[in-house]
Amino acid sequence: MVTRELSFEDVSNTIRSFYEGMPTLHVLWDLSSANTDALSSEQVKQIATLLQKLRREREGGKTALVSPGNSTFGLARMLVMLLDVIEETYPVKMKVFREIEKAIQWLSEEEYFNPHFSSFRYNYNILV
């Protein structure tokens, strides 16, 4: 769970670090206590571009962003909308939730399960 102000560098470095390892097919980013006031809409666009470049690693996966707060929720929705525009080339489903339980339920649903993966991989990843 994030408990401090996030900078663009924090977010982009964490995303890169996640993809450098063996990223899970499904991921939950808990932003419940995050302060995203330092992030601009231009930086959110840059994050969307970064995710698009790394997309192949999690093809068929799902990402849940959890944020009960309005400011962070709004930025997360902006990110999802930007990625929806490029959905043809971004093969990971992404949704924003205010409640962690609903995010977990959505991640557990198999409607987007990719049969090309030999096993169902699911993990929580907490943005630090």
C-alpha positions in Angstrom: 0.0 0.0 0.0 1.3 3.4 -0.9 1.6 5.7 2.1 3.4 8.8 0.7 3.4 11.3 -2.1 4.2 9.7 -5.4 6.3 11.4 -8.0 6.4 10.5 -11.7 9.8 8.9 -11.2 8.4 6.7 -8.4 5.6 5.4 -10.6 7.6 4.9 -13.7 10.5 3.2 -11.8 8.1 0.9 -10.0 6.4 -0.1 -13.3 9.7 -0.8 -14.9 10.9 -2.8 -11.9 7.7 -4.9 -12.0 8.1 -5.7 -15.7 11.9 -6.5 -15.4 11.1 -9.4 -13.2 8.5 -12.1 -14.0 5.3 -10.0 -14.0 2.2 -11.7 -12.9 -0.7 -12.0 -15.4 -3.0 -10.2 -13.0 -2.0 -7.4 -10.7 -3.6 -5.2 -8.1 -2.0 -1.8 -7.3 -3.3 -0.5 -3.9 -3.2 3.3 -4.0 -5.5 3.7 -1.0 -3.1 5.9 0.9 -1.3 7.4 -2.0 -0.9 11.2 -2.5 -0.8 11.8 -6.3 -1.0 15.6 -6.1 2.5 15.8 -7.7 1.5 14.0 -10.8 0.3 16.0 -13.8 -2.0 14.9 -16.6 0.9 15.0 -19.0 2.8 12.6 -16.7 -0.2 10.3 -16.7 0.0 10.3 -20.5 3.7 9.3 -20.2 2.8 6.5 -17.9 0.2 5.2 -20.4 2.9 5.3 -23.1 5.3 3.4 -20.9 2.6 0.7 -20.2 1.9 0.4 -23.9 5.6 -0.2 -24.6 5.7 -3.0 -22.0 2.3 -4.5 -22.9 3.5 -7.8 -24.4 4.7 -9.1 -21.0 1.2 -9.5 -19.7 -1.0 -10.1 -22.7 -4.4 -11.3 -21.6 -3.9 -10.1 -18.1 -5.8 -7.6 -15.9 -4.7 -4.7 -13.7 -6.9 -3.4 -10.9 -6.1 0.0 -9.4 -7.6 0.7 -6.0 -8.2 4.2 -4.8 -11.0 5.3 -2.5 -9.8 9.0 -2.7 -11.2 11.3 -5.4 -7.9 12.8 -6.6 -6.0 9.5 -7.1 -9.1 7.8 -8.4 -9.5 10.6 -11.0 -5.9 10.2 -12.2 -6.3 6.4 -12.3 -9.5 6.8 -14.4 -7.6 9.1 -16.8 -4.9 6.4 -17.2 -7.6 3.8 -18.0 -9.3 6.1 -20.5 -6.0 6.8 -22.2 -5.3 3.1 -22.5 -8.8 2.4 -23.7 -8.1 4.7 -26.7 -5.2 2.4 -27.7 -7.0 -0.8 -26.7 -6.2 -2.5 -30.0 -2.5 -2.4 -29.0 -2.8 -2.7 -25.2 -3.9 -6.2 -24.5 -4.3 -5.8 -20.7 -7.7 -5.0 -19.2 -7.5 -2.3 -16.6 -10.1 -1.0 -14.1 -10.2 1.4 -11.2 -12.0 0.5 -8.0 -12.8 2.3 -4.7 -12.9 -0.9 -2.7 -10.2 -3.6 -2.6 -12.8 -6.4 -2.3 -14.4 -5.5 -5.6 -11.0 -5.3 -7.3 -10.1 -8.8 -6.0 -13.4 -10.2 -7.2 -12.9 -8.7 -10.7 -9.3 -10.1 -10.9 -10.6 -13.5 -9.9 -13.2 -13.7 -12.7 -12.0 -15.7 -15.6 -13.8 -13.9 -18.4 -10.4 -12.5 -19.6 -8.4 -15.6 -18.9 -5.9 -16.2 -21.6 -5.7 -19.9 -22.5 -2.1 -19.4 -23.9 -0.8 -19.4 -20.3 -0.4 -22.8 -18.8 -1.5 -21.7 -15.4 -3.6 -19.0 -13.8 -1.0 -16.6 -12.3 -2.4 -14.1 -9.8 -0.5 -11.9 -7.4 -0.9 -8.7 -5.5 1.7 -6.1 -6.2 1.9 -3.1 -4.0 3.3 0.1 -5.3 5.9 1.3 -2.9 
